[in-house]
């Protein structure tokens, strides 16, 4: 609560989204100037360095984030039962989110007609599994350390999930020792990630100068369609999908729940961080919504780590947008692979601002374009406009977490949930 309040009290020029907007505007002016090509070469390294920093933290961040989130369930039959119910909601909710993102991508096709700077560039061949069985086999690594070294993110995510589950089966004393260590590593990685994200304005400036210097302003038309596809997907999931899950699984009024969640949603939108919003969410879901401390203290911290519906939508739309912009052939199995990867990758997204654009490299690596220079340039354009989208994604994430607490509370037999709208 204290961190969220400090964020809200900052002066406007100290807030990251304003710094990013300013960096974007300056980058457009510099890149579009008569010497834009020269400046693109002179400042482009700033964007490249920022991208390398993002890619540097992906593997350790995903590992500790997933293990910490899953292992936090603890042991015992009651905890195991609640863990199963909570995880069931999160998996179904995130899967629906990814499917909504896939639907909006196919309706809008934001990447069609994207201006490719090098006319001699051939469309990339995507690394697409030939069948669902091949996709399943690709998820299970034969050597975890080899997967980590090669950046095989599906294998890393799968191992992290099952390792976290295995930790919950250990006796309390050894489990506590390991989970305490993982928690320390998680906090260290969160601190490192936050530090890199603070460099976002510098990275955006270098990336936008390069993008505009090479393609002019033509690419912003496709970026607008990307915003439309992602914004529509977030709106549909927030206003339709999640309320339906809440109504049919929780048997409570979605309208009453939404009204009671006004304060956490405002804080989430303002801070762009599920972790910073967590104290406010816990307080509201207990006191206004009426879910017990037993359920909220389990489901909400777990959700802030592993349940990222908004991120799943963004990863699905964003990865396919980049592939389409490069002119790649996007078949059915490619879309299936992206949906499954988006579902798994959203589990590994840290609850910090713009983490979704860190994790999108997971999907790009899976479909074989993670090191494509044109793809990295497009990611730079997405970074420049990501702040308002990230604010909306965080609100969706927090809303879904709160609904999970309600659903699990109802499944646990609790009463008096969302009986009235509190002021």
C-alpha positions as CSV (number, residue, x, y, z in Angstrom):
1,X,0.0,0.0,0.0
2,X,2.8,2.3,0.9
3,X,4.7,1.7,-2.4
4,X,1.5,2.2,-4.4
5,X,0.8,5.5,-2.6
6,X,4.3,6.8,-3.2
7,X,3.9,6.0,-6.9
8,X,0.6,7.9,-7.1
9,X,2.2,10.9,-5.3
10,X,5.1,11.3,-7.7
11,X,5.3,14.4,-9.8
12,X,4.2,13.9,-13.4
13,X,7.7,14.0,-14.9
14,X,8.9,11.3,-12.4
15,X,6.4,8.8,-13.7
16,X,7.7,6.3,-16.1
17,X,4.9,6.5,-18.7
18,X,5.4,10.3,-19.1
19,X,9.2,9.8,-19.5
20,X,8.5,7.2,-22.2
21,X,6.1,9.5,-24.0
22,X,8.7,12.3,-24.0
23,X,11.4,9.9,-25.2
24,X,9.1,8.7,-27.9
25,X,8.3,12.2,-29.1
26,X,12.0,13.3,-29.1
27,X,12.9,10.1,-30.9
28,X,10.3,10.7,-33.6
29,X,11.6,14.3,-34.1
30,X,15.2,13.2,-34.3
31,X,14.6,10.2,-36.5
32,X,12.3,12.1,-38.9
33,X,14.8,15.0,-39.3
34,X,16.8,15.3,-42.5
35,X,19.7,13.7,-40.7
36,X,17.5,10.9,-39.4
37,X,19.6,8.1,-41.0
38,X,22.8,9.5,-39.4
39,X,21.1,9.7,-36.0
40,X,19.7,6.2,-36.3
41,X,23.3,4.9,-36.6
42,X,24.6,7.2,-33.9
43,X,21.9,6.5,-31.3
44,X,20.8,3.1,-32.4
45,X,23.1,1.3,-30.0
46,X,21.1,2.6,-27.0
47,X,18.1,0.6,-28.2
48,X,20.3,-2.4,-28.9
49,X,21.8,-2.3,-25.5
50,X,18.4,-2.1,-23.8
51,X,17.1,-5.1,-25.8
52,X,20.2,-7.1,-24.7
53,X,19.5,-6.2,-21.1
54,X,15.9,-7.4,-21.5
55,X,17.0,-10.7,-23.1
56,X,19.7,-11.1,-20.4
57,X,17.1,-11.4,-17.6
58,X,14.5,-13.6,-19.3
59,X,15.8,-17.1,-18.2
60,X,16.6,-16.4,-14.5
61,X,13.5,-14.2,-14.1
62,X,11.2,-16.9,-15.5
63,X,12.7,-19.7,-13.4
64,X,12.6,-17.9,-10.0
65,X,9.2,-16.3,-10.8
66,X,7.5,-19.6,-11.6
67,X,9.2,-21.6,-8.9
68,X,8.4,-19.0,-6.2
69,X,4.8,-18.6,-7.3
70,X,4.0,-22.3,-7.5
71,X,6.1,-23.3,-4.4
72,X,4.3,-20.6,-2.3
73,X,1.3,-23.0,-2.2
74,X,3.0,-24.9,0.7
75,X,2.1,-28.4,1.7
76,X,-0.7,-30.3,3.3
77,X,-4.0,-31.7,1.9
78,X,-6.0,-28.5,2.5
79,X,-3.4,-26.3,0.8
80,X,-3.0,-28.8,-2.0
81,X,-6.8,-28.8,-2.6
82,X,-6.9,-25.0,-2.6
83,X,-3.8,-24.9,-4.9
84,X,-5.6,-27.2,-7.4
85,X,-8.7,-25.0,-7.4
86,X,-6.7,-21.8,-7.8
87,X,-4.5,-23.1,-10.5
88,X,-7.6,-24.5,-12.4
89,X,-9.1,-21.0,-12.5
90,X,-5.8,-19.4,-13.5
91,X,-5.2,-21.8,-16.4
92,X,-8.7,-21.6,-17.8
93,X,-8.8,-17.8,-17.4
94,X,-5.4,-17.4,-19.1
95,X,-6.3,-19.8,-21.9
96,X,-9.4,-17.8,-22.6
97,X,-7.3,-14.6,-22.6
98,X,-4.9,-16.1,-25.2
99,X,-7.8,-17.2,-27.4
100,X,-9.4,-13.8,-27.2
101,X,-6.0,-12.3,-28.3
102,X,-5.9,-14.8,-31.2
103,X,-9.4,-13.9,-32.3
104,X,-8.6,-10.2,-32.4
105,X,-5.4,-10.8,-34.3
106,X,-7.3,-12.7,-37.0
107,X,-10.0,-10.1,-37.2
108,X,-7.7,-7.1,-37.5
109,X,-4.5,-8.5,-39.0
110,X,-2.4,-5.7,-37.6
111,X,0.9,-6.8,-39.3
112,X,-0.3,-6.8,-42.9
113,X,1.4,-4.2,-45.0
114,X,4.1,-3.4,-42.5
115,X,7.0,-1.4,-44.2
116,X,10.0,-3.7,-44.3
117,X,13.2,-1.6,-44.6
118,X,15.2,-4.1,-46.6
119,X,13.2,-5.0,-49.7
120,X,15.6,-8.0,-50.3
121,X,14.7,-9.6,-47.0
122,X,12.9,-12.9,-47.4
123,X,10.0,-13.7,-45.1
124,X,11.3,-15.9,-42.3
125,X,10.3,-19.6,-42.0
126,X,8.6,-20.0,-38.6
127,X,9.7,-22.9,-36.4
128,X,6.3,-24.5,-36.2
129,X,5.6,-28.0,-34.7
130,X,4.0,-30.4,-37.2
131,X,1.4,-31.7,-34.8
132,X,0.1,-31.3,-31.3
133,X,2.2,-34.3,-30.3
134,X,5.4,-32.5,-31.5
135,X,4.4,-29.5,-29.5
136,X,4.0,-31.6,-26.4
137,X,7.3,-33.3,-26.9
138,X,9.0,-29.9,-27.4
139,X,7.6,-28.7,-24.1
140,X,9.4,-31.5,-22.1
141,X,13.2,-30.9,-22.0
142,X,15.6,-33.8,-22.2
143,X,18.3,-31.7,-20.4
144,X,17.2,-28.7,-18.4
145,X,20.7,-27.1,-18.3
146,X,21.0,-27.5,-22.1
147,X,17.5,-25.9,-22.5
148,X,18.5,-23.0,-20.2
149,X,21.8,-22.5,-22.1
150,X,20.0,-22.6,-25.5
151,X,17.1,-20.4,-24.4
152,X,14.5,-23.2,-24.9
153,X,11.8,-21.4,-23.0
154,X,9.1,-24.0,-23.2
155,X,11.4,-26.5,-21.6
156,X,12.5,-24.0,-18.9
157,X,8.9,-23.1,-18.1
158,X,7.8,-26.7,-17.9
159,X,10.6,-27.7,-15.6
160,X,10.1,-24.7,-13.4
161,X,6.4,-25.5,-13.0
162,X,7.0,-29.2,-12.1
163,X,9.9,-28.3,-9.8
164,X,7.8,-25.8,-8.0
165,X,5.0,-28.4,-7.6
166,X,7.6,-30.9,-6.3
167,X,8.7,-28.5,-3.7
168,X,5.2,-28.4,-2.2
169,X,5.4,-32.1,-1.5
170,X,8.6,-31.9,0.7
171,X,8.4,-31.9,4.5
172,X,8.1,-28.4,6.0
173,X,11.7,-27.9,7.1
174,X,13.6,-28.6,3.8
175,X,10.7,-27.0,1.9
176,X,11.1,-23.8,3.9
177,X,14.8,-23.7,3.4
178,X,14.5,-24.0,-0.4
179,X,11.5,-21.7,-0.8
180,X,13.3,-19.0,1.4
181,X,16.2,-19.1,-1.0
182,X,14.0,-19.0,-4.0
183,X,12.1,-16.1,-2.5
184,X,15.4,-14.2,-2.0
185,X,16.4,-14.9,-5.6
186,X,13.0,-13.8,-6.8
187,X,13.3,-10.5,-4.9
188,X,16.8,-9.9,-6.3
189,X,15.5,-10.6,-9.8
190,X,12.6,-8.2,-9.3
191,X,15.0,-5.5,-8.2
192,X,17.2,-6.1,-11.2
193,X,14.2,-6.1,-13.5
194,X,12.8,-2.9,-12.0
195,X,16.3,-1.3,-12.5
196,X,16.3,-2.3,-16.2
197,X,12.7,-1.1,-16.7
198,X,13.8,2.3,-15.3
199,X,16.0,2.6,-18.4
200,X,13.0,2.2,-20.7
201,X,12.9,5.9,-21.8
202,X,16.5,5.7,-23.0
203,X,15.9,2.4,-24.8
204,X,12.7,3.8,-26.4
205,X,14.6,6.8,-27.6
206,X,17.3,4.7,-29.3
207,X,14.7,2.3,-30.8
208,X,12.4,5.0,-32.1
209,X,15.2,7.0,-33.7
210,X,16.3,3.8,-35.5
211,X,12.7,2.8,-36.5
212,X,11.7,6.3,-37.8
213,X,15.1,6.9,-39.3
214,X,14.7,3.7,-41.4
215,X,11.0,3.5,-42.1
216,X,9.7,7.0,-41.6
217,X,6.3,7.2,-40.0
218,X,4.7,4.5,-42.1
219,X,5.1,1.8,-39.4
220,X,2.9,3.7,-37.0
221,X,-0.2,2.8,-39.0
222,X,0.4,-0.8,-38.3
223,X,1.3,0.0,-34.7
224,X,-2.1,1.7,-34.4
225,X,-3.8,-1.5,-35.6
226,X,-1.8,-3.5,-33.1
227,X,-3.1,-1.1,-30.3
228,X,-6.6,-1.6,-31.7
229,X,-6.3,-5.4,-31.6
230,X,-4.7,-5.5,-28.2
231,X,-7.0,-2.9,-26.7
232,X,-10.1,-4.8,-28.1
233,X,-8.8,-8.1,-26.7
234,X,-8.3,-6.6,-23.2
235,X,-11.7,-5.0,-23.2
236,X,-13.5,-8.2,-24.3
237,X,-11.7,-10.2,-21.6
238,X,-12.3,-7.6,-18.9
239,X,-16.0,-6.9,-19.8
240,X,-17.2,-10.3,-21.0
241,X,-14.9,-13.3,-20.4
242,X,-13.9,-12.7,-16.8
243,X,-17.4,-11.7,-15.7
244,X,-18.8,-14.8,-17.3
245,X,-16.3,-17.0,-15.4
246,X,-17.2,-15.1,-12.2
247,X,-21.0,-15.6,-12.7
248,X,-21.0,-19.2,-13.7
249,X,-18.2,-20.4,-11.4
250,X,-18.7,-18.1,-8.5
251,X,-22.5,-17.4,-8.7
252,X,-22.0,-13.8,-7.7
253,X,-22.9,-10.5,-9.4
254,X,-20.1,-9.3,-11.7
255,X,-21.3,-5.7,-11.4
256,X,-21.1,-5.7,-7.6
257,X,-17.7,-7.2,-7.7
258,X,-16.5,-4.6,-10.3
259,X,-17.8,-1.8,-8.2
260,X,-16.1,-3.1,-5.0
261,X,-12.8,-3.4,-6.9
262,X,-12.7,0.3,-7.9
263,X,-9.7,1.2,-5.7
264,X,-7.4,-1.8,-6.6
265,X,-8.2,-1.3,-10.3
266,X,-7.3,2.4,-10.1
267,X,-4.0,1.6,-8.3
268,X,-3.2,-1.2,-10.8
269,X,-3.9,1.2,-13.8
270,X,-1.7,3.9,-12.2
271,X,1.2,1.8,-11.1
272,X,1.3,-0.9,-13.9
273,X,2.4,-3.4,-11.2
274,X,0.4,-6.3,-9.8
275,X,3.0,-6.6,-7.0
276,X,2.6,-2.9,-6.0
277,X,-1.2,-3.3,-6.1
278,X,-1.3,-6.5,-4.0
279,X,-1.7,-4.9,-0.5
280,X,-4.6,-2.8,-1.8
281,X,-6.2,-5.9,-3.5
282,X,-5.8,-8.0,-0.4
283,X,-7.5,-5.3,1.8
284,X,-10.3,-4.7,-0.6
285,X,-11.1,-8.3,-1.4
286,X,-11.3,-9.1,2.3
287,X,-13.1,-6.1,3.6
288,X,-15.4,-5.1,0.7
289,X,-15.8,-8.3,-1.3
290,X,-16.0,-10.5,1.8
291,X,-13.6,-13.3,1.0
292,X,-11.8,-14.8,4.0
293,X,-8.1,-14.1,4.8
294,X,-7.5,-17.9,4.5
295,X,-8.4,-17.7,0.8
296,X,-7.1,-14.3,-0.2
297,X,-3.7,-14.7,1.5
298,X,-3.3,-17.8,-0.7
299,X,-4.9,-16.9,-4.1
300,X,-3.9,-13.3,-4.5
301,X,-0.1,-13.5,-3.9
302,X,-0.1,-16.6,-6.1
303,X,-2.1,-14.7,-8.8
304,X,0.2,-11.7,-8.7
305,X,3.0,-14.0,-9.7
306,X,1.6,-16.6,-12.1
307,X,-1.8,-15.2,-13.3
308,X,-1.3,-12.7,-16.1
309,X,-4.4,-12.7,-18.4
310,X,-3.6,-9.3,-19.9
311,X,0.0,-10.4,-20.6
312,X,-1.3,-13.6,-22.3
313,X,-3.4,-11.5,-24.6
314,X,-0.5,-9.1,-25.3
315,X,2.0,-12.0,-26.0
316,X,-0.4,-13.7,-28.4
317,X,-1.3,-10.5,-30.4
318,X,2.2,-9.1,-30.2
319,X,4.1,-12.2,-31.4
320,X,1.7,-12.9,-34.3
321,X,1.8,-9.2,-35.2
322,X,5.6,-9.3,-35.5
323,X,5.5,-12.5,-37.5
324,X,2.9,-11.1,-39.9
325,X,4.8,-7.9,-40.2
326,X,7.8,-9.8,-41.4
327,X,5.7,-11.5,-44.0
328,X,5.9,-15.0,-42.4
329,X,3.4,-17.7,-43.2
330,X,1.1,-18.1,-40.2
331,X,-0.6,-21.4,-40.3
332,X,-2.9,-23.2,-37.9
333,X,-0.2,-25.0,-35.9
334,X,1.7,-21.8,-35.6
335,X,-1.3,-20.2,-34.0
336,X,-1.8,-23.2,-31.7
337,X,1.9,-23.0,-30.6
338,X,1.6,-19.3,-29.9
339,X,-1.5,-19.8,-27.8
340,X,0.0,-22.6,-25.7
341,X,3.3,-20.7,-25.4
342,X,1.4,-17.5,-24.4
343,X,-0.4,-19.5,-21.8
344,X,2.8,-20.9,-20.3
345,X,4.8,-17.7,-20.7
346,X,2.3,-15.6,-18.9
347,X,2.9,-17.7,-15.9
348,X,6.6,-16.6,-16.0
349,X,5.8,-12.9,-16.4
350,X,7.0,-10.8,-13.4
351,X,4.5,-8.5,-11.7
352,X,6.5,-5.3,-12.7
353,X,5.8,-2.6,-15.4
354,X,6.3,-3.7,-19.0
355,X,7.2,-7.3,-18.1
356,X,5.0,-8.5,-20.9
357,X,7.4,-7.1,-23.5
358,X,10.3,-8.9,-21.7
359,X,8.5,-12.2,-21.9
360,X,7.4,-11.8,-25.6
361,X,10.9,-12.9,-26.5
362,X,9.9,-16.3,-25.2
363,X,7.3,-16.7,-28.0
364,X,9.6,-15.1,-30.6
365,X,12.3,-17.7,-29.7
366,X,9.8,-20.6,-29.9
367,X,8.6,-19.6,-33.4
368,X,12.2,-19.0,-34.5
369,X,12.4,-15.2,-35.0
370,X,13.8,-14.1,-31.6
371,X,17.1,-13.0,-33.1
372,X,15.7,-11.5,-36.3
373,X,16.9,-7.8,-36.4
374,X,13.7,-6.6,-38.1
375,X,11.7,-8.3,-35.4
376,X,13.7,-6.5,-32.7
377,X,13.1,-3.2,-34.5
378,X,9.3,-3.9,-34.4
379,X,9.5,-4.7,-30.7
380,X,11.2,-1.3,-30.3
381,X,8.1,0.3,-31.9
382,X,5.8,-1.7,-29.6
383,X,7.9,-0.6,-26.5
384,X,7.4,3.1,-27.4
385,X,3.6,2.8,-27.2
386,X,3.4,0.1,-24.5
387,X,2.9,2.2,-21.3
388,X,-0.9,2.9,-21.6
389,X,-1.4,-0.7,-22.8
390,X,0.6,-2.0,-19.9
391,X,-1.6,0.0,-17.5
392,X,-4.7,-1.6,-19.0
393,X,-3.1,-5.1,-18.9
394,X,-2.3,-4.7,-15.2
395,X,-5.9,-3.8,-14.4
396,X,-7.0,-6.9,-16.2
397,X,-4.5,-9.0,-14.3
398,X,-5.6,-7.7,-10.9
399,X,-9.3,-8.0,-11.8
400,X,-8.8,-11.7,-12.8
401,X,-6.8,-12.3,-9.5
402,X,-9.7,-10.9,-7.5
403,X,-12.2,-13.0,-9.3
404,X,-10.1,-16.1,-8.6
405,X,-10.3,-15.3,-4.9
406,X,-14.1,-15.1,-5.1
407,X,-14.4,-18.3,-7.1
408,X,-12.1,-20.3,-4.8
409,X,-13.9,-18.8,-1.8
410,X,-17.3,-19.9,-3.1
411,X,-15.8,-23.4,-3.9
412,X,-14.6,-23.5,-0.3
413,X,-18.1,-23.0,0.9
414,X,-17.8,-19.3,2.0
415,X,-20.9,-17.1,2.2
416,X,-21.5,-13.3,2.3
417,X,-19.3,-12.6,-0.8
418,X,-20.3,-9.5,-2.8
419,X,-23.6,-9.2,-1.1
420,X,-23.6,-5.4,-1.6
421,X,-21.7,-2.6,-3.2
422,X,-19.5,-0.8,-0.6
423,X,-18.7,2.9,-0.9
